[in-house]
Amino acid sequence: MITKMRILISNDDGIYSPGIIALAKVASRFGEVRIVAPDVEQSSMGHAITSSRPLRYKRIHEWATASSSQEER
């Protein structure tokens, strides 16, 4: 029995970045793809810690979720 790989893709450029969508399309040939990325660009935030606001998640597509720690807009 062959099991499809589960592939998690993330970035700091945001869920709407053309690069993350292109990567997901190619990766989907090899397994089940899920994307979790910030709802807006967050470059250079790799060492940031969110502790004073809740993290919010929004389903963008059946295989893509955007995260945010910003106040509701």
C-alpha positions as MATLAB code, in Angstrom:
seq = 'MITKMRILISNDDGIYSPGIIALAKVASRFGEVRIVAPDVEQSSMGHAITSSRPLRYKRIHEWATASSSQEER';
ca = [
       0.000    0.000    0.000;
       1.416    3.378   -1.027;
       0.587    6.367    1.163;
       0.684    9.870   -0.309;
       3.044   12.279    1.388;
       1.574   15.117    3.395;
       3.335   18.354    2.495;
       3.127   21.504    4.612;
       4.149   24.740    2.883;
       4.694   28.007    4.704;
       6.463   31.302    4.068;
       6.826   34.804    5.449;
       5.660   36.544    2.263;
       1.987   35.924    2.917;
      -0.746   33.600    1.721;
      -1.324   35.608   -1.465;
       2.312   35.417   -2.610;
       2.529   34.053   -6.166;
       5.541   31.938   -5.177;
       3.716   29.940   -2.522;
       0.879   29.114   -4.913;
       3.336   28.033   -7.637;
       5.173   25.798   -5.155;
       1.906   24.264   -3.955;
       0.862   23.433   -7.516;
       4.123   21.597   -8.194;
       4.198   19.887   -4.796;
       0.633   18.622   -5.253;
       1.988   16.177   -7.842;
       3.816   14.398   -5.014;
       1.284   14.433   -2.205;
      -1.437   16.158   -0.220;
      -0.536   19.855    0.160;
      -1.521   22.224    2.959;
      -0.478   25.867    3.119;
      -0.281   27.894    6.323;
       1.063   31.423    5.903;
       0.485   34.903    7.315;
      -2.395   36.904    5.873;
       0.017   39.768    5.100;
       3.737   39.906    4.332;
       5.853   39.306    7.463;
       9.427   39.256    6.141;
      12.151   39.502    8.815;
       9.734   38.450   11.568;
      11.313   35.027   12.131;
      12.332   35.817   15.699;
       9.109   37.599   16.642;
       6.927   36.097   19.346;
       3.213   36.802   19.617;
       2.188   36.598   23.258;
      -0.110   39.557   23.876;
      -2.700   38.917   21.126;
      -4.512   35.764   20.077;
      -3.578   34.095   16.813;
      -6.432   34.008   14.351;
      -6.831   31.627   11.450;
      -8.945   32.029    8.347;
      -9.634   29.293    5.818;
      -8.758   30.739    2.390;
      -9.244   27.545    0.402;
      -9.782   23.914    1.323;
      -5.988   23.514    1.371;
      -4.868   26.984    2.503;
      -5.107   28.785    5.843;
      -4.001   32.331    6.661;
      -2.846   33.303   10.122;
      -2.935   36.702   11.782;
      -2.075   38.180   15.158;
      -3.270   41.626   14.166;
      -6.414   43.285   15.412;
      -9.554   42.658   13.355;
      -9.823   45.074   10.436;
];
